[in-house]
Amino acid sequence: MDLETIKQTYKYLLIDSNSNEHYIFKTDRQISDFIRDTYELKLSHMYIKRNIMEKNEDILINGIIITNIW
């Protein structure tokens, strides 16, 4: 696998500071679905995209940190 493929495949990092678990996602939609299903929190994929990709800010919600890897 070349570097560009890796960067496209592993884009976002989610860290649950409460349980010390971490997850890597490819899309903001995957994060939104995961948070809804696992933590019963509503966070739209557009909110994630705007804050992480466009504003270059990390998201912290209920001890869950979402950040851009690259």
C-alpha positions in Angstrom: 0.0 0.0 0.0 1.4 3.4 -0.9 1.2 6.5 1.3 -1.7 8.1 -0.5 -3.9 5.0 -0.2 -3.1 4.8 3.5 -4.0 8.5 4.0 -7.3 8.0 2.2 -8.2 4.8 4.2 -7.2 6.0 7.6 -8.5 9.6 7.9 -10.1 10.2 11.3 -9.2 9.1 14.8 -11.7 8.7 17.6 -10.5 8.3 21.2 -12.8 7.4 24.0 -11.0 8.9 27.0 -13.4 7.2 29.4 -12.6 3.6 28.4 -9.2 4.2 26.7 -10.5 2.7 23.4 -9.7 4.2 20.0 -11.0 3.7 16.5 -9.9 4.8 13.0 -12.5 5.8 10.4 -12.4 6.6 6.7 -15.4 8.9 6.5 -17.2 11.4 8.6 -20.4 9.5 8.0 -18.9 6.4 9.6 -18.0 8.4 12.7 -21.6 9.8 12.9 -23.1 6.3 12.7 -20.7 4.8 15.2 -21.3 7.5 17.8 -25.1 7.2 17.3 -25.0 3.4 17.6 -22.4 3.1 20.3 -22.8 6.1 22.5 -26.3 7.2 21.7 -25.1 10.7 20.8 -26.3 12.7 17.8 -23.5 14.3 15.9 -24.1 14.9 12.2 -21.5 14.0 9.6 -21.6 17.6 8.3 -20.8 19.0 11.7 -17.8 16.7 11.9 -16.7 17.6 8.4 -17.0 21.4 9.0 -15.1 21.4 12.3 -12.4 18.9 11.5 -11.7 19.4 7.8 -12.7 23.0 7.2 -12.0 24.7 10.5 -9.1 22.3 11.4 -10.5 21.9 15.0 -10.8 18.7 17.1 -14.2 17.8 18.5 -14.6 16.8 22.2 -18.0 15.5 23.3 -18.6 13.5 26.5 -15.0 12.5 26.8 -14.8 11.4 23.1 -12.2 13.1 21.0 -12.4 13.2 17.2 -9.5 14.4 15.2 -8.1 14.3 11.7 -5.0 12.1 11.3 -3.5 13.7 8.2 
